[in-house]
Amino acid sequence: MALASNERSQIIRTERGLTIAGTRITLYQFMHYLNDAHSPQSFRNYFPQITVSDRYAIVE
């Protein structure tokens, strides 16, 4: 998991826990969906605000 990227932090700590920057999505939600091996299309439908580069940076 990358805690920082080139220009901005991908993961921030909030009162809700570790959250993907610029969203209300917690890492727990993201990882739960990722671990359930959903298809890329359903992943994009569930998390439309997360770009492909964001996903790769978070999973690193």
C-alpha positions in Angstrom: 0.0 0.0 0.0 1.5 3.3 -1.0 0.9 6.0 1.6 2.2 8.7 -0.7 2.4 9.3 -4.4 4.4 11.8 -6.5 2.3 14.8 -5.8 -0.4 14.0 -3.3 -1.1 11.5 -0.6 -3.4 8.7 -1.8 -4.4 7.6 1.7 -5.3 10.0 4.5 -6.2 9.3 8.1 -9.7 10.7 9.1 -12.1 10.1 12.0 -13.5 7.3 9.9 -10.1 5.6 9.6 -7.8 5.3 6.6 -9.6 6.9 3.6 -8.8 7.3 -0.1 -7.9 10.9 -0.6 -10.7 13.0 -2.1 -13.4 10.4 -1.4 -15.4 9.0 1.5 -14.2 5.5 0.7 -12.3 3.8 3.5 -9.5 1.4 2.8 -11.6 -1.3 4.5 -14.4 -0.8 1.9 -11.9 -0.8 -0.9 -10.0 -3.9 0.3 -13.1 -5.8 1.0 -14.4 -5.3 -2.5 -10.9 -6.1 -3.9 -10.5 -9.3 -1.9 -13.9 -10.5 -3.1 -12.5 -10.7 -6.6 -15.2 -8.6 -8.3 -14.9 -8.0 -12.0 -13.1 -4.8 -13.1 -16.5 -3.5 -14.5 -18.3 -4.0 -11.2 -15.4 -2.4 -9.4 -15.7 0.7 -11.7 -19.4 0.8 -11.1 -19.0 0.7 -7.3 -16.1 3.1 -7.1 -16.5 5.5 -10.1 -14.5 8.3 -8.5 -11.3 6.2 -8.2 -9.1 6.2 -11.3 -7.1 3.3 -12.5 -3.9 5.0 -11.4 -5.3 5.6 -7.9 -6.2 1.9 -7.7 -2.7 0.8 -8.7 -1.1 3.3 -6.2 -3.3 2.1 -3.4 -2.6 -1.6 -4.0 1.2 -1.1 -4.3 
